[in-house]
Amino acid sequence: MPKGSEAARFDASRCHDSPWQVHNPSVRTKLTQFQHDYYETNGFAVILGLLEPDELEEWRATVDEAVSQRLSKAGAPLQNQSDPDSYYAQIFTQCLRLADSHEGLRKLIYDPALAEIAGSLAKVDGIRVWHDQALYKPPFGNPTAWHLDNPYWSFDSDRAISLWIALDDATRDNGCLYYLPGTHRSAGLGNVALGTNQGDLFRHYPDWLELEPVACPCNAGDAVLHHGLVAHAAGANMTNKPRRAMTCAYMPDGSTFNGKQNVLPQEYFESLSIGDPLDNEEINPLLWSLHA
């Protein structure tokens, strides 16, 4: 991750007239007030140059290896390529909880410095892992429909947050992320599956049709953090190369079980009752605490 003590600044050569893109070489220790304010208002924030070039290559190699290992096992769980010709499988290759089975990726994705960034933006006292997931949009891959994240998960929170790291340049041509700014402030738990209809989410939230989407193109090594209730989507990949990204969903410490299994292991899921704290250090480790 970026090193040095240079003050955070706008990088005009890469901003493309988008005020949410702020370069912060000291991202390990402090984000800018602008980033905090923008995230609170809009539900997302972009960090330019989160990974140094050598770190980017390490992340690419490690994530590629972890994805390859997961997909090489017949019937492997927590991946969506069992029917590779289905519409969903062609939105992206999705592999979840890779850190459970790949030690090298676990060291990268469970970096407390990343969790601290997420925790500071989310304004929480502690951050636990919910799940990591690789999202590789294939060449000529399908668009990702508008959706919310937190309603899929086993806890309900207005402070959940996800980190999305671009391993390749993410452009309007190959499926960069899009957001509906501010929707985290009016969202409920209504949600949709990622199906063939790009706009199904608006059946739950018709007023959002009036909002102007914001595209977030990123260079490889940049990152986006977004609120668990902000509406987001991604376009189709209209190129002949994949668009790779690695993500981690974070859960505020103190979150409790809401009855949904999602990615919880079966035995642990069956041991839980609604309202139980999700504080298992093996499954949802605490990565950062304001009081530590």
N, C-alpha and C positions, 0 to 999 in steps of 0.2 A: 504494500500500500504506500501512498505518497509519503515522502519524508521531507524534512526541512521545516523552517519556521516562517516562510514567506506568508504575508497576510493574504487572506482570501481575497480574490478579485474576480471581476468579470473577465472572461476570455473572449473578447469581441470577435476574434477570428473564427470562433467555433459556436457562437451563440445563435447564429442564424436569426437574429432579432427576436429570440425567445428569452424573456427575462428570468425564467426558472432555471436556466443553465448557468451555474456558478462553479468556477474552478476553485478548489480548496486544497492546496498542497499539504495542509496540516490536518487532514480529515480524521486521522487517528484520534486526535484529542479534542477537536472543536469544530462544529459547523458554524456557519455565519448566521447572524440574526435574521438576515433575509431568507435563508433557507428554512429556518424555524417558522417564520411568519407565513411564508408561502405555503409550506406544508399544512399548517393549521387551517389556512383559509381554503386551499384548493384540494388537499388530500393526497398530494404527491410532491416529490422533489427530486430533481436530477442532480447527481454529483459527477462532474467531469473528472476523468483521470483517477478514478478510485484505485485502479491497479496500475502499477508501473509495468513497462514492457516485459521485463523478465518475470514478474508475477503473473501477468496475463498468460504467458506461455505455459507457466506451471499450472494455472487453473485450466487452461484448455486441455493439456495432456492428461491431467488428473480426472477431469470430468469425462472426457472421451473414454478413458479406460474404465471408469466406473459404469458408464452407460453400456459399454460393450460387454462387460462382465455380466451385468444384469440381463441383457437381452440374449446372451449366449446360452442361458439356462432355460430349457423347455418348461413352459408353464410357470415361469418366474412371477411372483406376485408384484404388486405395486408398479405395474407398467401397462401401457395401453396398446401394445403391438401384437396381442394374441390374434387379432384379425386385422392385419396391416392394410387391407383394402377398404376398411370402413371409413366413413366420413371423419369420425373422431380421431382415428389413428393418423389421418392425413392432415389434421390441424397441426399436430406436433407429435413427436416422439416424447412421451412423458414417462419419466422414471422417478419414483418417489422414495424418500428415506434412503438415499444412496449412502449417506454417512453411516448407516447401520452396518453396512457390509464392506465399506472401503475405508481403510484407516487413513490413507492420504487425504481423501476428500473430507473426512471428519475433521482433520486438523485445520483445513482451510475454511470450511463453512461454519465451524464452531468457534471461530476467532472471537474472543470477547470484545475486541475493538469494533467489529462489525455490529455486535449486539448493543454496544454502547451507543453507536450512532443511531440505531433503531430506537433504543430506549429514550434517548434524548429528544428525538423528534416526536415520539408517541407520548412523551411526558408521563412516563411510568417509573416506578421505583426499581423494577427488576424485569428482566427479559428471559423467557424460556424458549427453547426451540419448539415449534409446532411440527413442521416437517420441512425438509429440503426437497427440491425437485428440479431435475433437468428438463428443459423445454426446448426441443430441437425442431424448429419448423422446417419441414423438408423442402427441397426444390419444388416449386409450383404447388406448395401446400395450401390448404384451405384457410380461410380467415377464422379468427377466434371471435366468437360472438360476445356481445356486451354482457358482462356479468359482474357479480360481487364475489369476494373471497370468503369472508367470515361466515356467511350462512351455510357453507358446506361443512364447516369444522365442528368439532365436538365441544366447543365453548363459545359463548356469546360475549362480545366485547366491543366497546366503542373506541378501543385503543390498540387493537391488533394491527400489525404492520408487516409488510413483506419487503424483502430486498430482492431486486432483479438485476443481475449483472450481465451485461452484454459481452459474450465471448467472440462474437463477430460484429461488424458494423450492422446496426439495426436501422434500416431506412424505410421510407414510405414505400419503396419498391419490394422489400423483402419481408415486411411484416413487423414494423416497429409498433410500440404500444401507443394507444390513444386513451385519453381520459376525458370524463365529463367533470370539470372542476366543481368542487363544492358539494358533490352528491353525497359524500360521507355524512354531511350534516342533516340530510333528510331521508336517508335510506333506512329501511327496516330490514326484516329478515326474508322478505320476498326475493326470490332468485330464480334462475333457470339453469337447465343443463346446457352444456356447450354443444348445441345441435346445429342444424343446417340454416336456421332462421337467425340472421344477424341481429335482428331487433326485438327478439322475444322479451327481453327485459323490460321494454317500454310498456308491455301489458300491465306490469306491476306498477310502473312509475311513468304514467303518460305525460306528466308535466316536464319530464326530462327531455322530451322531444324538442323543447324550445332552447335547449342548451347547445352551445357551440363546442364540438369536440376539439381537444388539443392534442396534436401529434407530438410524440417525444422521440425523434430520431436520436440515436446514440452512436458514438464510436465504440469500437471494441475496447473494453476496460472501463467504460463509463457505467454508471449504475442508476437505477431509479428505486426510490423507496415510496411505497404507496400504502394508504390506509386500507384496512380490511373491509371497509364499507364503501369505498369509492368505486364508481362504475368505470370499467376499463375494458378494452378490446384490443385486437391486433388485426391488421389487414392480411390479405393473402400474400404469399411469397410468389411474386411474379418473376423470379430469377431462377437460374439453373444451379444455384448453390444453396446449401442449408443456411439457416439463421439460428445460431446456437445461443442459448442463455442458460444461466444457472441461477436458481432462486433459493431463498430460505424464508419461510413464514415464521414469524415470531409471535409468541403468546405472552401477554403481560403476566408476571408472577402474581399468584393469587386467583387466577382464573379457575372456574369450576365446570364440572361435567354437565352437559345439557341433554344427554341421552342419545346423541348421534355417534355412530362408530367411526365414520370417516377412515382415518389411517391407523386407528388404535389397534394393537394386536388383540386377537380374539380373547385370549385368557384375561388380559388386563381389562378389556372392555366389559367382560362378564362380571368382573369383580367390582365394578363401579356402580354407584347409585347417583341419581341426579342430585347435583349440589356438592358432590365430593370434589375436593381440590385436585387439580391435575398437576401433581408435584412429584411424580416418579422421576428420580434423577437419571435413570437409564433411558427412559422413553422420552421425557421432556426435560432435559437438563437445564438448570439455571446457568446461563452464560455470563450474565452481568447483573450486578445489584448496585444501586446507588449508595447503599450503606456498607458495602464490602470494603 
